[in-house]
Amino acid sequence: MLSVPEFIEVRNPDKPQELLAYCWYASKGREMLGKARPAGKIFSVDGKHAEEKHRLAGLVYKLFGFSIGDRTLPQRTLWTTTPTRAQWFTGEIHIVDKSILPTTDRSNFVENEWREKLYSQACDAISSTLNREAQKISDNRQAYETAEKVKKSLEQYQKRLNYGTDRPGGPWRLENT
């Protein structure tokens, strides 16, 4: 199950009305409180080996429909801290500005001022957003899991109070009395 995809715009710092790129991303989801919500942890799909399971973890640059680099390129170019947080998501960074050109082998972008603008602005827009989002997902998941444990404990106490037992087949007794 995927969480609902979200979008991030990467704007030209010299002309904020112009886009350099836009990003869509999603994380693994699970049902919590009746809704599909982000679950956190490294994004994975079905597979036999770790490499196969994590093949869609992280973001990938796209230009004219082609992938530029692999899913480690955005992680290396945009994340200065907590790079593993990039792997909590799957998605694409679509380059819109035609001044940002790929290298011949499509492993990166041509080194120029436009690439630097892209990396700088995308770092500010994408990695900071996804780092905050990952922390929020982690906090929410931990709160949900804690609430589920407390709920189970309360249900057991309620059984004890209502029926005198929380075990099938016999009344509840205080141990060592």
N, C-alpha and C positions, 0 to 999 in steps of 0.2 A: 504494500500500500504506500502510495506517495502522499506527501502533504500537498496542499494547494501551491502551485508555482507562484513565485513572486518575481518582481522586475525591479531593476536598478538602472538608472540612466547615468552615463558617464559624459559629462559636458566639457566642451572646449573652454579652458579658463580665460582665453582672450575674448571669446564671443559666447557667453553662456547660453544664448538661444540655440546654439549649434551642438548637435550630439557628436561625440567621437565614437561612442559605442553604447550598446545597451546589453544588459545581462538578464537572463532568466535563470532561476535556480529553484530547486525543490530538495527536500530531504526525505528520508524514510519516514513514513508515518505509521501511526497505530491508533486504534480507537481509544479515545479517552473521553469520558463524560459524553458519549453519544456522537462524537465528531472525530473525523480523521485529523489528528494533530501531529506536528513534528515530533519524532521520537528521539532524535539525537544519535550519536555515535557514528562511526565510519559508514558511509553509504555502501550498501552491498546488494547484490542480486544473487539469484541461484547460481550455483557452480560447485565444482568438486574441489578446487584449490583456491587458496587465498587470492592469488592473482586474478583468477577467473571471476571470483565473487566481487572483487573491488574494481573491476575494469571500468565502471562508470563513476567511480568516486572522484570528485573534484570537478573543476570547470575546464572547458576547452575553448580556445579562441577560434572564431569562425570568420572567414573573409570570403565573400562571393560564394558561399556554400562549401568551401573547403576548410578542413581543420588546419590550423597553423600550430605546429608543435604537437605535443601530446598533453595529457592532463596534468603533467608536472610543470609545464611552462607557466601558467598563471600562478601556481603555488610558488615557484621560484621568483617570479617578477613582481608579485603583488603582496605577498605575505612577508613581513619583516619579523613578526613574532607569531607564535602559535600556528605554525604552518599546517599542523595536522587538522586544524579546524576547517581548512579548505576541503578536506576529504569527507566532512559531514554532509556535504551537499553534492548534487549533480547538477549540471547546467552548462550553458554556453554564453560566451561573451562575443556578441556579433559586432564586428567593426563596421562602422557606418562611414567614417570620414575616408575619402579616397586618397588622402595624402599618406595614409598609413599603409605601407606596402610590405608584402611578404618577401623573405629571402627566396632565392631560386629553389632551394630544396624544401621550402615551406616549414622549416624548423623553428623559425622566429620571424621577427619583422626587421626590415632594413633599419640599420642604426642611423637615426637622424632625430631632429627635434620633435617630429610628430610621434615617433615611438616613445620618446621620453615623456611627452605630454600624456600619451595614452597610459603608460605605466604609472606615472605620478597621479593622474586623476583617478584611474581605476583603483589604485591602492587606497586612495582616500574614500572613494565611493563604495567599492565592492568589498575589499577585505575588512574595512572597519565595520561595515554593515553586517557582514556574515559573521565576524567575530562576536559582535553584540548579539546577533540572532542565536548563535550557537550557545552562548552563555545563558540566554533566556530559555532556550530549549532545555538545557541541562538543569537549570533551576526548576523549571516547570515539571520536568520528568521526575526529579527527586521529590518534589512536593507531592505529586500524584502518587508515587510509590509509597511514600510515608503515609499519606492519607489512606491508601488501601490497607496497609498494615494496621493502622489504628482502627479502621472500620472492622476488620476481622476480629481484632481484640475486643472491640465493643460488642460485636455480635456474640462472641463467646461468653462475655460477662452477662449479656441479656439472657442467653440460654440458661446460665447458672441461676440467675435470679428468677426466671419464669418457671423452670422445670426442676431445679435443684440438681441439674447435671449438665455437663457439656460433653459427656461421653455416652455412647450408646450402651445400653444394658445395665445401667446402674446409677444410683444417686451420687451426687458430688459429695466428697468427704475431704475435710482438711487433712493433709498429710501430717504424720508425726504428732497426733493429739492424744 
